Amino acid sequence: MLLDALGYGSKDIDWYLGNITDGQHREFLGLSSPVGIIYNPANTTPKAPISANSAIYPDMGWATMRDNWNKNATMLAVKSGLTWNHAHADAASFILFHKGSDIIGEVGRCWYKLPEYRNYFFQSEAHNVVLFDGKGQPRHQQYHSSPIAGNVSNLIDTLGIRYVLADATGPNSDRFNRYLRSFLWIDDIILVIDDLASHEEGSYQWLWHPIGTTVKKGVDLDIRNGKAHVVLRQLYPETLAPSDFIHDYPSNMTWEIHNAPGEDNKGDQPYYSFHLPKRHDRVKGGTALILDPESQPEIERRKGDGWIGVRIKSHGKITDVYINQLADGRLMHMNSWINPDGWNTDAYITALTYFDDKQALQHRPSRHIIIYGSRLRHGNSDPLYSELKKNNKIW
């Protein structure tokens, strides 16, 4: 409103002001307040187009990605910045809105003077993060700050693919020496890819805060809130045990349901934790958020020499995603070349989309993205990409 009053108005500002309602922002902007009466524009155009679907704010450590600006849009927001004061211990956490509703989120907050605020709402346990031996970021960071801030980077949004990288190593450096979380959104699947290493062996635990009605169905969490319906499927390091008879699945991940305070400390808001039965000092995590479960996409876990990945079949398309295990910092003087399905690449993450089976058989992707790679080539054919340094590329 102040930008508009000072002559820096735009269609985007008109669109935004036309869509917010009185009572938001502690009633600072509404017509019932003195500021709102003076500065509220007389004419706004709620249907004006917005300029971009995604944005990144590296100084704050925020990134947002959405498929459109309709009221029933899907929006993914990632946070990985400084922890201190009002900034919670939520490095690499995220929230997901889908079809106009919260679907995966966090409980939010309560009155600051309550013990639940400092003991739960502010802490890592209240967010969608990975814990080590049941612990997240040190609790003293609320008062003394994290010595090294987290960050977000490498935002991409084009051709139906969105990507951003969250680095939460700094705020978790007392336990982790590597805490990277990639968000790769391809069409109607969001892959959350975790690259984790700790100073010593321990138990890694993935926390998920679904909003609405959640039911475990086989290896999935089925989450519904209003018209929103999302399926959460942990793929790596293992899937969930398909049934409650977890002794029949000794290598699968197990789960626990925790009761915790809800928004404004009213009622309970349960959340889930997934963990492996064994201790590790390095793991790769991979979780699929399925935005259109009714289409019943096929998601296949795959792995080979030096790589793990998934094959997604959805709406007639086939997408192969390769995660390079040699490009995660474990090699010092060796190159990180892998050859999944005949593709030669040193990329950290590679995703290839084929629009039909014929393209897949001919190894002719209609769309591809590489994250931190210098070459992509199949067999002896001409390379799709070749450089002297590692870059991000989408084509």
C-alpha positions as CSV (number, residue, x, y, z in Angstrom):
1,M,0.0,0.0,0.0
2,L,2.8,2.4,0.9
3,L,4.7,1.6,-2.4
4,D,1.5,2.3,-4.3
5,A,1.0,5.6,-2.5
6,L,4.5,6.6,-3.3
7,G,4.1,6.0,-7.0
8,Y,5.6,2.5,-7.2
9,G,2.4,0.8,-8.0
10,S,2.1,-2.1,-10.4
11,K,-0.5,-4.7,-11.6
12,D,1.1,-7.2,-9.2
13,I,0.5,-4.9,-6.3
14,D,-3.1,-4.2,-7.4
15,W,-3.6,-8.0,-7.7
16,Y,-2.2,-8.6,-4.3
17,L,-4.2,-5.8,-2.6
18,G,-7.3,-6.9,-4.4
19,N,-7.0,-10.4,-3.0
20,I,-6.2,-9.8,0.6
21,T,-9.1,-9.3,3.1
22,D,-9.7,-7.0,5.9
23,G,-8.3,-8.3,9.2
24,Q,-5.1,-9.7,7.9
25,H,-1.7,-8.4,9.1
26,R,-3.2,-7.6,12.5
27,E,-5.8,-5.3,10.8
28,F,-3.1,-2.9,9.8
29,L,-4.2,-2.8,6.1
30,G,-7.9,-2.9,6.4
31,L,-10.3,0.0,5.9
32,S,-11.1,-0.2,9.6
33,S,-7.6,1.1,10.5
34,P,-6.3,4.7,10.0
35,V,-3.5,3.5,7.7
36,G,-5.9,1.5,5.6
37,I,-8.3,4.5,5.2
38,I,-5.5,6.8,4.0
39,Y,-3.5,4.4,1.8
40,N,-6.0,1.7,0.6
41,P,-6.1,2.2,-3.2
42,A,-9.5,3.1,-4.6
43,N,-9.3,0.7,-7.5
44,T,-7.7,-2.7,-7.5
45,T,-7.7,-5.3,-10.2
46,P,-7.9,-8.8,-8.6
47,K,-7.7,-10.5,-12.0
48,A,-4.5,-8.9,-13.1
49,P,-1.8,-11.3,-14.0
50,I,1.1,-11.9,-11.7
51,S,4.6,-11.7,-13.1
52,A,6.2,-14.9,-11.7
53,N,5.2,-18.2,-10.1
54,S,8.4,-18.7,-8.0
55,A,10.7,-16.5,-6.0
56,I,13.8,-16.8,-3.8
57,Y,15.0,-14.6,-1.1
58,P,18.5,-15.8,-0.2
59,D,19.2,-13.1,2.4
60,M,16.2,-14.4,4.4
61,G,16.6,-18.0,3.4
62,W,13.1,-18.3,1.9
63,A,11.9,-19.7,-1.4
64,T,8.4,-20.2,-2.8
65,M,7.2,-22.2,-5.8
66,R,3.7,-22.5,-7.2
67,D,2.0,-23.8,-10.3
68,N,-0.3,-20.7,-10.7
69,W,-1.9,-17.9,-8.8
70,N,-5.4,-19.2,-8.6
71,K,-7.0,-19.5,-5.2
72,N,-6.9,-23.3,-5.5
73,A,-3.2,-23.4,-6.6
74,T,-0.4,-25.6,-5.3
75,M,2.3,-23.8,-3.4
76,L,5.5,-25.1,-1.9
77,A,7.5,-22.9,0.5
78,V,10.9,-23.7,1.8
79,K,12.8,-22.1,4.7
80,S,16.4,-22.4,5.6
81,G,17.9,-19.2,7.1
82,L,19.1,-17.8,10.4
83,T,17.7,-19.2,13.6
84,W,17.2,-16.6,16.3
85,N,14.4,-14.7,18.1
86,H,11.2,-15.1,16.0
87,A,13.0,-17.3,13.4
88,H,12.2,-20.8,14.4
89,A,14.6,-23.8,14.4
90,D,13.3,-24.9,11.1
91,A,16.2,-25.0,8.7
92,A,15.3,-27.0,5.5
93,S,11.6,-27.2,6.6
94,F,8.8,-26.7,4.2
95,I,5.0,-26.2,3.9
96,L,2.7,-27.3,1.2
97,F,-0.6,-25.8,0.2
98,H,-2.8,-27.7,-2.3
99,K,-6.1,-26.9,-3.8
100,G,-6.4,-23.9,-1.4
101,S,-5.8,-25.8,1.8
102,D,-2.9,-26.6,4.2
103,I,-1.9,-30.2,3.5
104,I,1.6,-30.5,4.9
105,G,2.6,-27.8,7.3
106,E,3.5,-26.9,10.8
107,V,1.4,-26.1,13.9
108,G,2.4,-22.4,13.7
109,R,2.6,-20.6,17.0
110,C,1.0,-19.8,20.3
111,W,1.2,-16.9,22.8
112,Y,4.9,-16.3,23.4
113,K,4.8,-16.3,27.1
114,L,3.5,-19.9,27.3
115,P,6.1,-22.7,27.9
116,E,4.8,-24.6,24.9
117,Y,6.1,-21.8,22.6
118,R,9.8,-22.2,23.6
119,N,9.6,-25.9,24.4
120,Y,7.8,-27.0,21.2
121,F,6.5,-24.5,18.7
122,F,9.9,-22.9,18.2
123,Q,11.8,-26.1,18.1
124,S,12.7,-28.5,15.3
125,E,10.2,-31.1,16.4
126,A,7.4,-28.8,15.3
127,H,8.6,-28.7,11.7
128,N,9.2,-31.0,8.7
129,V,12.9,-31.7,9.2
130,V,15.3,-34.6,9.9
131,L,16.4,-35.3,13.5
132,F,19.5,-37.1,14.6
133,D,19.1,-39.4,17.6
134,G,15.9,-37.6,18.4
135,K,17.4,-34.1,18.4
136,G,17.2,-31.2,16.0
137,Q,18.9,-27.8,16.1
138,P,20.3,-26.9,19.5
139,R,17.7,-25.2,21.7
140,H,19.9,-22.4,22.7
141,Q,19.8,-21.0,19.2
142,Q,16.5,-19.4,20.0
143,Y,18.4,-17.0,22.3
144,H,22.0,-17.0,21.0
145,S,21.4,-17.6,17.2
146,S,22.8,-20.3,15.0
147,P,26.5,-19.6,14.4
148,I,26.2,-20.4,10.7
149,A,22.9,-19.7,8.9
150,G,21.3,-22.1,6.5
151,N,20.5,-21.0,3.0
152,V,18.4,-21.6,-0.1
153,S,19.8,-21.4,-3.7
154,N,19.6,-22.7,-7.3
155,L,15.9,-21.8,-7.9
156,I,14.6,-23.1,-11.3
157,D,11.1,-22.8,-12.6
158,T,10.4,-23.6,-16.3
159,L,9.0,-26.3,-18.6
160,G,6.9,-27.9,-15.8
161,I,10.0,-28.4,-13.6
162,R,10.8,-26.5,-10.4
163,Y,13.9,-27.0,-8.2
164,V,15.4,-25.4,-5.2
165,L,18.2,-26.5,-2.8
166,A,18.1,-25.9,1.0
167,D,21.4,-26.2,2.9
168,A,20.8,-26.7,6.6
169,T,24.3,-27.9,7.6
170,G,25.2,-24.7,9.5
171,P,22.4,-24.7,12.0
172,N,22.8,-28.4,12.5
173,S,26.6,-28.5,12.5
174,D,26.8,-29.9,16.0
175,R,25.5,-33.3,14.7
176,F,25.6,-33.1,10.9
177,N,28.5,-32.4,8.6
178,R,26.2,-32.6,5.6
179,Y,22.5,-31.6,5.6
180,L,21.3,-30.8,2.0
181,R,17.6,-31.0,1.0
182,S,16.7,-30.7,-2.7
183,F,13.1,-30.1,-3.8
184,L,12.5,-31.4,-7.3
185,W,8.9,-30.7,-8.5
186,I,8.2,-32.4,-11.8
187,D,4.6,-32.1,-13.1
188,D,2.4,-33.5,-10.3
189,I,5.1,-35.1,-8.2
190,I,7.4,-33.3,-5.7
191,L,10.5,-35.2,-4.7
192,V,12.2,-34.2,-1.4
193,I,15.8,-35.5,-1.7
194,D,17.9,-35.6,1.5
195,D,21.7,-35.9,1.4
196,L,22.7,-36.4,5.0
197,A,25.9,-37.3,6.9
198,S,26.7,-37.1,10.6
199,H,29.8,-36.9,12.7
200,E,29.1,-40.4,14.1
201,E,26.6,-43.2,13.7
202,G,23.1,-42.7,15.0
203,S,19.4,-42.8,14.2
204,Y,18.0,-40.5,11.5
205,Q,14.3,-39.6,11.9
206,W,12.2,-37.8,9.3
207,L,9.4,-35.7,10.7
208,W,6.2,-35.0,8.8
209,H,3.3,-32.7,9.9
210,P,0.2,-33.5,7.9
211,I,-2.7,-31.2,8.2
212,G,-6.2,-32.7,8.1
213,T,-7.1,-36.4,8.2
214,T,-4.2,-38.8,7.8
215,V,-4.4,-42.5,7.3
216,K,-1.4,-44.9,6.8
217,K,-2.2,-47.1,3.8
218,G,0.5,-49.7,3.1
219,V,3.7,-47.8,2.5
220,D,1.9,-44.4,2.1
221,L,0.5,-41.7,4.2
222,D,-2.9,-40.6,2.7
223,I,-3.6,-37.0,3.7
224,R,-6.9,-35.2,3.1
225,N,-7.9,-31.7,4.0
226,G,-11.0,-30.2,2.4
227,K,-10.7,-30.7,-1.4
228,A,-6.9,-31.3,-1.0
229,H,-5.6,-34.9,-1.3
230,V,-1.9,-35.7,-1.2
231,V,-0.1,-39.0,-0.8
232,L,3.3,-39.0,1.0
233,R,5.5,-41.9,0.1
234,Q,8.9,-42.4,1.7
235,L,11.2,-44.1,-1.0
236,Y,14.7,-43.9,0.5
237,P,16.5,-45.0,2.5
238,E,13.7,-47.5,2.6
239,T,9.9,-47.5,2.3
240,L,7.7,-47.8,5.4
241,A,6.8,-51.3,6.6
242,P,3.6,-52.1,4.6
243,S,1.8,-53.3,7.7
244,D,1.8,-53.1,11.5
245,F,3.6,-56.4,11.6
246,I,7.0,-54.6,11.5
247,H,8.9,-57.8,12.5
248,D,8.1,-59.1,9.1
249,Y,9.9,-56.2,7.5
250,P,13.2,-55.9,9.4
251,S,14.9,-53.6,6.9
252,N,11.9,-51.2,6.3
253,M,11.4,-47.9,8.1
254,T,9.1,-47.8,11.1
255,W,6.9,-45.0,12.3
256,E,5.6,-43.3,15.4
257,I,2.7,-40.9,15.9
258,H,3.4,-38.1,18.3
259,N,0.7,-36.0,20.0
260,A,1.7,-32.3,20.2
261,P,0.0,-29.0,20.9
262,G,-2.1,-27.5,18.0
263,E,-2.3,-24.0,16.7
264,D,-2.7,-21.4,19.5
265,N,-2.1,-24.3,21.9
266,K,-5.6,-25.5,21.3
267,G,-6.2,-29.3,21.1
268,D,-3.7,-31.8,19.7
269,Q,-2.0,-31.9,16.3
270,P,-0.4,-35.3,15.8
271,Y,2.7,-35.6,13.6
272,Y,4.7,-38.6,12.3
273,S,8.3,-39.7,12.6
274,F,9.9,-42.3,10.3
275,H,13.2,-44.0,11.2
276,L,15.4,-46.9,10.2
277,P,16.0,-49.8,12.5
278,K,19.8,-49.5,12.2
279,R,22.3,-46.7,12.9
280,H,24.2,-44.9,10.2
281,D,26.5,-42.0,9.6
282,R,25.5,-41.3,6.0
283,V,22.1,-41.7,4.4
284,K,20.1,-40.6,1.3
285,G,16.5,-39.8,1.9
286,G,13.9,-39.6,-0.9
287,T,10.2,-38.8,-0.4
288,A,7.5,-38.4,-3.1
289,L,4.6,-36.0,-2.5
290,I,2.0,-37.2,-5.0
291,L,-0.3,-34.2,-5.8
292,D,-2.8,-36.2,-8.0
293,P,-3.2,-39.5,-6.3
294,E,-6.4,-40.2,-8.2
295,S,-4.4,-40.6,-11.4
296,Q,-2.5,-43.5,-9.7
297,P,1.0,-42.7,-10.9
298,E,3.6,-45.5,-10.9
299,I,6.7,-44.7,-8.9
300,E,9.5,-47.3,-9.0
301,R,12.6,-47.4,-6.8
302,R,15.7,-48.0,-8.8
303,K,19.4,-48.2,-8.2
304,G,22.7,-49.1,-9.9
305,D,26.4,-48.7,-9.5
306,G,27.0,-45.4,-7.7
307,W,23.4,-44.1,-8.1
308,I,19.8,-44.5,-6.8
309,G,16.7,-43.1,-8.4
310,V,13.1,-43.4,-9.3
311,R,11.0,-44.0,-12.5
312,I,7.8,-42.1,-12.6
313,K,5.0,-43.0,-15.0
314,S,2.1,-40.5,-14.9
315,H,-0.3,-39.1,-17.5
316,G,1.5,-40.9,-20.3
317,K,4.9,-39.5,-19.5
318,I,7.9,-41.4,-18.2
319,T,10.5,-39.5,-16.0
320,D,13.7,-41.1,-14.8
321,V,15.4,-39.4,-11.9
322,Y,19.0,-40.3,-11.1
323,I,20.7,-39.3,-7.8
324,N,24.5,-39.5,-8.1
325,Q,25.9,-41.1,-4.9
326,L,29.5,-40.3,-6.0
327,A,28.8,-36.6,-6.3
328,D,27.9,-36.1,-2.6
329,G,31.4,-35.1,-1.4
330,R,32.7,-38.5,-0.7
331,L,35.3,-38.4,-3.5
332,M,38.2,-35.9,-3.4
333,H,40.5,-36.6,-6.4
334,M,38.2,-38.9,-8.4
335,N,35.5,-37.7,-10.9
336,S,31.9,-38.7,-10.1
337,W,30.9,-40.4,-13.3
338,I,28.0,-42.8,-13.3
339,N,26.2,-44.6,-16.2
340,P,22.6,-45.2,-15.3
341,D,20.7,-46.8,-18.2
342,G,23.6,-46.0,-20.5
343,W,23.6,-42.3,-19.7
344,N,27.1,-41.0,-18.8
345,T,27.0,-38.0,-16.4
346,D,28.7,-36.5,-13.4
347,A,25.6,-34.6,-12.4
348,Y,24.4,-34.5,-8.8
349,I,20.8,-35.0,-9.9
350,T,19.6,-35.8,-13.4
351,A,15.9,-36.1,-14.6
352,L,14.8,-37.1,-18.1
353,T,11.2,-37.0,-19.3
354,Y,10.0,-39.0,-22.2
355,F,6.5,-38.2,-23.6
356,D,5.9,-41.8,-24.7
357,D,7.4,-45.3,-24.6
358,K,9.0,-44.9,-28.1
359,Q,11.1,-42.0,-26.9
360,A,12.2,-43.9,-23.8
361,L,13.3,-46.9,-25.9
362,Q,15.3,-44.6,-28.2
363,H,16.8,-42.6,-25.3
364,R,15.5,-39.4,-26.7
365,P,14.1,-37.3,-23.8
366,S,11.8,-34.4,-24.6
367,R,12.8,-32.6,-21.5
368,H,15.8,-33.0,-19.1
369,I,17.3,-31.2,-16.2
370,I,20.8,-31.7,-14.6
371,I,21.8,-30.3,-11.3
372,Y,25.5,-29.6,-10.8
373,G,26.8,-31.5,-13.8
374,S,29.2,-31.0,-16.7
375,R,28.0,-33.6,-19.2
376,L,25.0,-35.7,-20.2
377,R,25.5,-38.3,-23.0
378,H,24.0,-41.6,-23.9
379,G,26.4,-44.2,-25.2
380,N,28.4,-42.9,-28.2
381,S,25.8,-40.4,-29.3
382,D,26.3,-36.7,-29.4
383,P,26.2,-35.2,-25.9
384,L,23.0,-33.4,-24.8
385,Y,25.3,-31.2,-22.7
386,S,29.0,-30.8,-22.3
387,E,30.9,-28.1,-20.4
388,L,34.2,-27.6,-18.6
389,K,32.6,-26.9,-15.2
390,K,29.5,-28.1,-13.4
391,N,26.3,-26.1,-13.9
392,N,22.5,-26.4,-13.6
393,K,20.7,-26.9,-16.9
394,I,17.2,-27.5,-18.1
395,W,16.2,-28.1,-21.8
